[in-house]
Amino acid sequence: MRSDARGNRLRILEAAAEVLAAPGDASLKSIARRAGVGQGTLYRHFPSRECLVLEVYEDEVACLVAAVPVLLGHLPPQLALRTWLERLLEVGRCFPEFANIMNLVASTPAKPCGEAYRPLLDALSTLVCANEAAGTMPPGTTADDVLLLLGPLWHVGAGAEDPVRSGRLFETVLRGLCPSAAAAELPTGTAAG
């Protein structure tokens, strides 16, 4: 990639991170304007909003991906799944645009930006397979199924009851996916997040 193209790409990512973090207009047009590039330049680097958002949150995705072997090395599969899903939900709550994109790609048969989405899906698939092998998750469950079930939890509002409600809904999802994960306690000294 030429240095001017690399510079444009970095400016677009920086502008997108700023725009997505602030309330107000988060359109691709406003991101291009803030980056000082034309919309054509933005689309040459990021063919869709999904691709751009996934790249903006690349560090969060990388941390989630890296956590899977560590969790499976230290916890039973059902607790590893529970812990990882709690982390994923926290990322989605901190970055609502990330949650929106996860909902979109999980519900779309032809994945937009599959290359950017694939590491996260593969990480979750590893947890799902580990639970199927351990007999703690029904056979045939997919990572996409899990993401579809989590979707509404990212959008529980910010009222005083919501942490309790969100926790209750999370437990309900876990009971359906992996009954022993919902009932299991984390070992003493193990952090969930």
Secondary structure as UniProt FT lines:
FT   HELIX           3..21
FT   HELIX           28..35
FT   HELIX           39..45
FT   HELIX           49..56
FT   HELIX           58..74
FT   HELIX           77..94
FT   HELIX           96..106
FT   TURN            112..113
FT   HELIX           114..134
FT   TURN            139..140
FT   HELIX           143..150
FT   HELIX           151..155
FT   TURN            160..161
FT   HELIX           162..177
FT   HELIX           179..183
FT   TURN            188..189
//
